[in-house]
Amino acid sequence: MTNTSNEIAVLGGGCFWCTEAVFLRLRGVTGVQSGYCGGHVNNPSYEQVCEKNTGHIEVVKVEFDLAQISFDDILTVFFETHDPTTPDRQGNDVGPQYASAIFCQTAEQEEIARAHIQKSQARFSAPIVTKVLPAATFWPAEAYHDKFFERNPNQPYCAFVVSEKVNKFMRHFPGQLKDPSQ
């Protein structure tokens, strides 16, 4: 999943099925992988993370081509497709694993993230609570989470929650959609 002209962003925006489904459709993104970051348990399982005591956040590792999209543009999509004002919560998904977070891979990403949050605050009526964190070990989620929405569009959570986030992304960013053949 790594190319020398690519960069990695690690983002927690609630359920990783939602975040993955959005970023898979974004032009310039070359790979998306669901996983866990920020906790104190090595190689955690989904069940362990859902118990809310490992310290992990559900995240996606987004690989993107800097020649096509910037980290700041990645953050624009990120902030537009989840609620960064609800601590440890996205809609009915509640718990520390659903925190809004940016695991900065470089000092430059941290600078961009902090500036982006400051610039974005005016659009929200509540304070942005997105955590800006240093890079941490990324633990890949179990394989059955890969492209979950694409494989399970009629599953109730996908049909009612994930599809809404994907549709919101497609309405707000029509010019940034990937060619469907990619």
N, C-alpha and C positions, 0 to 999 in steps of 0.2 A: 504494500500500500504506500510505499514511499518513493518519491521521485525528487531529484535534486532541486527542481524549480518549484516544488510544492512546500507548503507549510501546514502545520497541524494546529487545530484549535480544539480544545476540550471544553465542552459546554454542558452544564446541567440546567435543563429547562423543564423540569417535571418528568413525567413518564418518558423514557427514552424511545418508546415506540412512536410517540408524537414527533419528537425532535428529529429522529432518524428519518421519518417519512417526509418531513419538510426539506431537510438538507439533501436528501437523495435527488430532489427535483431542481436544485439550484445550480444554474450554469456556473462552471468554474470549480465545482466540487468534484473531486476525483474518487473519493471513497468516504464511507461513513460506517462506523462500527459502534455498536452499543456496548456499554460497560459500566464499571464502577470506579470511583476515584475518591480519594480523600480519607479513607477509613484506616482502621488499625488492625484489620484482619487480612491476612494474605489469601489471595485467590478466593474471595467470598462467592457464595452462591446467591442466586436471586432470593431464595427463601431466607437466608441469613440477613441479607440487606433489608428485606421486608419486615424482619423482626425489629428493626429500628435501633439496633444497639451496636452496629459495626462501625458507625461513623461515615459510611460511604454514601455518596450521592450518585444517583443514576445519571449517567452522562453519555454523550456521544463524542467520539473522536472523529473530527471532520478533517479530511485532507483536502486541500484546495490549491489550485494553480494560481500563483501570484500574478501571472501574466493576464489572467482573466477576471480575478476578483480579489479585493483587498480584505485584510482582517477587519477593518472598519465596516466594510459592506457585509461581511459575515455577521458582525454584531448587530447591524441594522435589521437583518432578517431575524436574528435571535430575539431581539427585544420586541419586534413586531408580532412574533408568533407564540409568545408565552407571557404570563403576567409576572413581571419582575418586582411587583410590590407586595406580594404575599409571602411572608416568611414560611418556609417549609411546607408549601402548599401550591398546587395547581388545580383549581376547581375542586372536585371531590377527592382528589388524590392528596392525602395529608400525611406528613411525616418528614423527618429530616432527610430522607433519601430523595425527596422531591424539591430540595432547595434550588433556588436560582443561583448558578455559580459559573464563574469563568476561571478555569485553571490555566493561568498564563504560562506559556512555554518559554517566553523570553521577556527580558526587561522591556523591550519595545511593545510587546503585546500588553503588558501591564499598563504602560503609559497610555496606549490607545484605549484600553478598556476603561480606565478611570476617566479619561476625557470624554469617551462616548457616553458613559453614565451621566456625567455632569451635563452634557449637551442634551441628553434624552429626558432628563428629569422634568423639563417644562411640559412635556406631553402627558405626564401622569399626575393624577390628583393626589396620590399617596407617594410617600418616599420610596425610591427604588432600594430594594434590600439585597440585590444581587451581590453575592460574595465574590470578591476578586482575590483569588488564592494563587499561591505558587504552584508550579508543576508538581504533580504527585504521581505515584505509580498508577497506571491505567490497567485495570483488570478487565479483560474482555468478558462480556456476558456470554451465557450459554448460547450455543448455536441456534436453538429454536427461537431466539429473539431477533436473529438476522432477518431484515426485510419483513418484519412481522406483519405490518399493514398490507404490504403487497401480496403476501401469501394468505392473509386472513381478513379481507375487506368486509366480510359479512359478520365477523365476530362482533358481538354487541359493543364492546368498548371501542373497537376500530370504527364501526359504523356510525357511532354517535359522538365520539370524542376525537379520535385521530382524524377522521374525515373532515371535521369542522376546522381543525388547525391547518390541514392541507389546503382546504378550500380558501381559508383566509389568506394563506401565503399566495395562492394562485391569483386571488383578486388583487392583492396589494403589490405584487411583483410580477406582473405578466411579462415584462420585458426581460426578466432574469430566469425564465424557465429553461431547463435543459431541453435539447432536442430529444423527443421521445425515443429515438433510435439509439441514444447513448446509454 
